[in-house]
Amino acid sequence: MAIEDVTTRLRNPEAAQTVIAILQQRFADKVQTGEAFRAQHAHTTTYLPAQLPDAVFFAESAEDVKAVVKACAAHKVPVIPFGTGSSLEGQVNAPEGGISIDFSRMNRVLAVNAEDLDCTVEPGITREELNAYLRDTGLFFPIDPGANASIGGMASTRASGTNAVRYGTMKDVVLAVTAVTADGEEITTASRARKSSAGYDLTRLFVGAEGTLGVITSVTLKLAGIPEKIAGGVSSFATLEDACNAVIMTIQMGIPVARIELLDALQVKACNAYSGLDFPETPLLLLEFHGSEQAVAMQSEQFAEIAAECGGSEFVWTANAEERNRLWKARHNAYWAGRALKPDYEGFSTDVCVPISRLADCVRETQADIAAEGILAPVVGHAGDGNFHLLVLFDKDKPGEIEKIEAFTVRLAERAIAMGGTSTGEHGVGQGKKRVVGKELGSAVAMMRAIKQALDPDNIFNPGKIF
C-alpha cells in the first residue's frame, strides 16, 4: 500500500485477531488484549484523541520482536513500538489498530565499555535506570529530556533536552542500533567505532524515524565522564529579549555552559507556586556549568558579567548539590507547574527551534501572538541551542478552542521555519506536526516517502506518523 493511502486505510480486525491468536498460542501471557492495557498504550499528552491498538505484546528479547514483526508482516497488521509513553505528538497512537510492542521488560544493560566511554542497552531501559547502573563507573549518559523516557524512545524521536548545548542530542550520542526490519530479520547499523566511512549512515536513518522504518532492539551509546564539579545558578531579567540576548552572547563567546534554560515570567510564577520558590516573577535564566572547580568558577564569573551587561540581576550560583538539585527539580516539573495554573484546563506542549541569533526575535514575536490571541501559554526553553517550548492551556469543551490553538501552532512553526529553524526541535513529528513538516522540508519529503516505501512496503511500522 502506498504511504499516501495510509490515513484512509481501514482497520482490519480479522487480520489483527489472526495475529493475536498466533502470538497467544506461542507466547501466552506476553499478549494482553484487555481494554485497560490497550488504553494505557495509546494515551497521549496532547489534545489528539487516543487510538487503541488491538493488543499489547510485552517483549522480552529481540527474538520476541522478530516473531511479532514476522506475524504482523504476513498479515499486514501494524506494529507500534512503545517505550514509556512520554512522547508528545501522538507517536504511540494506533490509528489503524495493530500490535503495540511494550519494551518495559527489555531493559537490560548489555555491555559497558568504560575504557571506550560507550555502552549497549536494550531499548526499554530508561535514562534514569541507565545512569543508576553507570554510577560506579564514573560515567553517565548525558541526554536529559526531562521525562524519564526509554532509550529506545529517545532514539526514535531524536530526543535532546537540557544538556544538549554541551553534550548534543540523541543523533550525536547514538553510535549504532540493532533493528528488526519488515522481513522480520535483525540488522546492525554500525560498529562501536567513533567514526566510519563505510556506506550509508543507517544509524542516523533510524534515529528520529519514530518507529516508521523498523523496531529498535538495542542501542549503543556514547557516554561522558561525570564532571569533577557542577555549579548552577540563576539570573532574572526585565524582559525576555534581555534574557535571550544574554544567552546569545554566552554561546557566541564560547563559554562551555552545560545547561542554559529560559523561563518566561508566567512560567516563573507557576514554578514559584508549584515548587515553593521565591524568584522575581520576571524572565529567568537557569544555568549549569561542568568541569574542574576552577573552570566552573571562572565560567560562572564570565556569565555574571554577561548577565549584568544585559540588564540581569546578580548571577547567584552554587556548587551545593542539594540546592542545585532543588532548582533543576523545579525546572523538570515545569510542565506540571504550568498545568497547575489552570487545573481544569487541558495542556498541549509544543516546541520549535531556531538559530541562536534569531532566538530573541522568535520568542518576542511568539509572545505577541500569544497576547493577541488571548492564549495562556508559559514559555520554557533549552535556550542554549535555540529550542523553546510552550505549554498551551485550553478549555477543550469551548467551541472553536482546538481550532484556535491548532492555527496558533501552525503560525509558530511557520515563524520558526521562516527564521531558518525547524517546526520541532525535539518533540518529533508524530501525528501532531504532520501538517507542517512539508512546509519545512519541501520536496525532501518525497525522498522520505520513497525510503519508507522501500523499507516498509506494506506500511506496517507505526503507520500514520510523520507523513
DAUR-V782611 format. One record per backbone hydrogen bond with DSSP energy under -0.5 kcal/mol. NH is the residue of the N-H (numbers start at 1). CO is the residue of the C=O. If there is no record, write none. Layout:
NH/CO
NH/CO
This chain:
5/2
6/3
8/5
9/5
9/6
16/12
17/13
18/14
19/15
20/16
21/17
22/18
23/19
24/20
25/21
26/22
27/23
28/24
30/27
31/28
32/56
38/34
39/35
40/36
41/37
42/39
43/40
45/87
54/98
55/98
56/32
57/100
58/30
58/56
59/57
59/102
65/61
66/62
67/63
68/64
69/65
70/66
71/67
72/68
73/69
74/70
75/71
76/72
76/73
77/72
79/460
80/99
81/79
82/101
93/90
94/51
97/94
99/78
100/55
100/98
101/80
101/99
102/57
102/100
103/82
106/103
107/105
110/108
110/120
111/120
113/118
114/112
116/113
117/113
117/114
118/113
119/221
120/111
121/219
122/108
124/106
125/106
125/122
127/149
130/126
131/127
132/128
133/129
134/130
135/131
137/134
138/134
138/135
139/134
140/224
142/140
147/145
149/147
151/125
152/123
153/123
154/150
155/151
156/152
157/153
158/155
159/154
162/144
164/161
166/163
166/258
167/163
168/164
170/159
172/169
173/169
174/170
175/173
175/220
176/220
178/218
179/187
180/215
181/179
181/185
182/455
184/181
187/179
189/177
199/197
202/200
205/201
206/202
207/203
208/155
208/206
209/206
210/156
212/209
215/180
216/214
217/178
218/178
219/121
220/176
221/119
221/219
222/173
223/117
224/140
226/138
229/291
231/289
232/318
233/287
234/316
235/285
237/283
243/239
244/240
245/241
246/242
247/243
248/244
249/245
250/246
251/247
252/248
253/249
254/251
255/250
257/255
258/288
259/288
261/286
262/381
263/284
264/379
268/264
269/265
270/266
271/267
272/268
273/269
274/270
275/271
276/272
277/271
277/272
282/280
284/263
285/235
286/261
287/233
288/259
289/231
290/256
291/229
296/292
297/293
298/294
299/295
300/296
301/297
302/298
303/299
304/300
305/301
306/302
307/303
308/304
309/305
310/306
311/308
312/307
313/236
316/234
316/314
317/315
318/232
324/320
325/321
326/322
327/323
328/324
329/325
330/326
331/327
332/328
333/329
334/331
337/333
338/334
339/335
340/336
341/338
342/338
342/339
343/340
345/342
346/394
348/392
349/45
350/390
352/388
353/422
354/386
358/355
359/356
362/358
363/359
364/360
365/361
366/362
367/363
368/364
369/365
370/366
371/367
372/368
373/369
374/370
374/371
375/370
376/393
377/375
378/391
380/389
381/262
382/387
383/260
383/381
384/260
385/382
386/383
387/382
388/352
389/380
390/350
391/378
392/348
392/390
393/376
393/391
394/346
396/394
398/395
401/398
404/400
405/401
406/402
407/403
408/404
409/405
410/406
411/407
412/408
413/409
414/410
415/411
416/412
417/413
418/414
419/415
420/417
421/416
422/353
431/89
432/89
433/429
434/431
436/433
437/433
438/434
440/436
441/437
442/438
444/441
445/442
446/443
447/443
448/444
449/445
450/446
451/447
452/448
453/449
454/450
455/451
456/452
459/456
462/79
462/460
465/462
466/430
467/465
